[in-house]
Amino acid sequence: MERTVSPLYAAIDLGSNSFHMWIVREVAGTVQTLAKIKRKVRLAAGLNSENELSIEAMQRGWDCLSLFAERLQDIPASNIRIVGTAALRTAVNAEAFLSKAETILGYPVDIIPGEEEARIIYQGVAHTSGGCGKRLVVDIGGASTEVIIGEGFDASALTSLKIGCVTWLERYFKDRYLTEANFDAAIAAAKAAIAPIVEQYQTLGWQTCVGASGTVQALQEIMLAQGMDEIITLQKLKRMQRQAMQYERLEDLDIEGLTLERALVFPSGLSILIAIFESLGIESMTLAGGALREGMVYEMMSQMRHNDVRERTLQSLQTRFQLDSIHAGNVGDTARALLASCLSEWKPEPQAHYLLDASTALHEIGTMIEFKKSGEHAAYLIHHSDLPGFTRAQKHLIGELLRRYRENLTSLPEQHALSAQSATRLLRLLRLAVILCHRRDSSHQPPFTLQAEDNALSLSLPASWLAANPLTNAELQQEATRQSDMGWPLSIIASE
């Protein structure tokens, strides 16, 4: 049997706080991660007042690159990109570091300008995050913060600010005390750096805002650990600041959900994010699916450009798991028609539509393992798969919907993607759509009407069709009993 080998790609980011290496291959129109290696080098902490990198900081970097070099040996040179960012842009002795770094790696290192870094970050976000309209992207790095506005794959404003969680740690939390005075000084200095772009960015405007940094990742982990949803607001940032200030020193910081790895630079990153929220008037932010490394890889894979990231993700999963996309499309059409009948009464959140689409597109994914427990398998696969374009909470909800898409019906657990009421309503419609499409041929689907009155549903189908399809009729009656027993009234009506 002839074997085909997917080419490997490697992106290495020599950041001011951490060095990262990401190795991937392209599979069925999406990116499969094969390795992720990260080391806290804290290069920016090695810059002195003359912007000279210390030999100790450079040695930490070289030691890390010696590890990375081993994994690059079997990857084509054209599929490798290595970039340096703010700390190496700033260091007056960067060449001393680079000459040895390139000898260790065997490949050139590209020190990219701030605007180029912002452009690549935006590509990484655009390829991995859902949403439409203008988006504001914020990436807080170790020594620089990139702020971008764009739409689709095109950025209209690119800015790299000389503020970062490592440099702010060394300037404003150097004494390691978590005092109000230290926070105030860090926030005020960040606001001063942001001030020159405020008018331009507020004039351009945006519909959605995403954060693509370790600080935002840490915040989301903390919020979810503490029972909050994944949406970052200024109120929550201030709450995090108050929690941090309950501890006297950085070394004592023990906020629920905050890992030891992130704790050192968390207060400085939090201060910068508070300043950005207050300066730009940001109402809410979610975590982006990718940033610089993702942008580097997707730009090497020109065939990956796609206008709808979520659609690309769903098509890739359908291909990889050999799902019946035509049947999934019929179930999706039916579910959308059911939802459309309820819109005036139910008024679901905007994201409910594409979460219902995703659930119908993937509802049979668990059957590729086993039919009997297909819902359990589907939930596992969704929870443990990368789904570019969907947030962590959205992925969790899709998995829980698919756990319950047929037969036994149970209440959804607490989740943060939709209101509990909207999520339950999507589950009800998904289950009905699957039953109505069980013949797997749209030409055999019955005409139906659905009416919603508060939480009660009435599904009407022709009496003649119900008589001619006794199995479907029985399944619908059983479903009406199941939903009604859960306190969600459902009536099946035979119409003339």
Buried (B, 14 or more C-beta within 10 A) or exposed (E): EEEEEEEBBBBBBBBBBBBBBBBBBBEEBBBBEBEEBBBBBBBBBBBEEEEBBBEEBBBBBBEBBEEBBEBBEEBEEEBBBBBBBBBBBBBEBBEBBBEBBBEBBEBEBEBBEBBBBBBBBBBBBBBBBBBEEBBBBBBBBBBBBBBBBBBEBEBEBBBBBEBBBBBBBBBBBEEBBBEEEBBEBBBEBBBEBBEEBBEEBEEEEBEBBBBBBBBBBBBBBBBBEBEBBBBBBBEBBBBBBEBBBEBEEBEEBEBEBBEEEBBBBBBBBBBBBBBBBBBBEBEEBBBBBBBBBBBBBBBBBEEBEBEBBBBBBBBBBBBBBEBEBEBBBBBBBBBBBBBEBBEEEBEBEEBBBBBBBBBBBBBBBBBBBEEEBBBBBBBBBBBEBBBBBBBBBBBBBBBBBBBBBBEEBEEBEEBBBBEEEBBBBBBBBBBBBBBBBBBEEBEEBBEBEBBBEEBBBBBBBBEEBBEEBEEBBEBBEEBBEBBBEBEBBBEBBEEE
